[in-house]
Amino acid sequence: MANGRGGIRAGQGRPTKASELALIERLSPMDDVALQALQEGVNQGRYEFIKLFFEYRWSKPRQELSVDGDLLLSIPAPVIYNTAPPIANNENDIEDV
């Protein structure tokens, strides 16, 4: 390329299979430690560990996105409970006419 754009560049692209296998070999001795840490996190009820467990066990749920621009959200109305006692008759009451 005359202008220096495009083409083959050093260090770009997918890593080689050999480097991937070398990383797996380096991490393999820690399999039992990682699984033990995952088990402890799930036993403690920590959300991030439970989420990770379910994503690996049953795969991540499919997320559907709309490309037509519509945002489909259902936001429930807030529930407000009035726990204040009723106001006694005073000058702020409005009388029915």
N, C-alpha and C positions, 0 to 999 in steps of 0.2 A: 504494500500500500504506500502510495506516494506521500500521503498526508499524515501517516503514522497512526491512523485509526483502523480498527478491525484487525483480523488476522490472529495468528497464534501468539500468545504471550506467556512468558514463564510464570509458573505458579498458579495458573488459572485452570478451571475445569474441575471435574470430579476427581477425588483422591483415588489412588491406585488401589486395587484389591489387596496388594501386599501390605500397604500401610493400614488398611482396615483390619486385616487379620492380625497384624502386629499389635494394634490397639486392643483387640479382643483378647489376645494372649496376656497382655499386661493387666487387664481388668479382671480376668477370670479368677485369680486367687481371692478376690474380694467379693465373690458372689454370695457366699454364706454370710458375710458381715452385712452386706447390703440388704439381704432378705431378712436378717434378724432386726435391722434398724427399721425396715418397713413394717415388720410384725409388731414391734414395740410402739411405733407411731399409730398403727391401727388400733392396738389394744388401749392406747391412751385416748382414743376418740378424736385425734387431731384430723381435721378436715382434709388438709392437703395430702396426707398419707392415704386416707380412705379413697379420695378421688384418684390418686395415682394407682392404687390397687385395682379399682374397678376399671380404669381405662386400660390397664394391661390384661386384666382377667377377661373382660367382656367387650373390649374395644370402646373407643370413644363414640358417643352418640352422634348420629349424622346431623349436621347442621344445615338447614335449608335457608338459602338466601334468595330474595326476590330481586330480579334485575329490572323490573318495570318501574322502580322508584317508589313503590308503595311501602310504607313502613307499617307493618302489622303488629301493633302492640296492644295489649289489653291491660289497662291500668285500672285496678279496682278503686272505687271511691273510698276515702278514709272513713272509718267508723269512729264517731265521736260520741262518747258517753258523757252526759251532763250529770255530774255528781254533786253539783252545788245545790244547797237547799233553796227553795223558792223564796223570792223576795217578798217581805211583808208589805202590806198596803203602805205606800208612802207617796211623796210628791212626784216620783218618777213614773208612776203607773199611768197608762193611757186609758181614758174612759171611752167606752163605746158610745157613739152619738147616735 
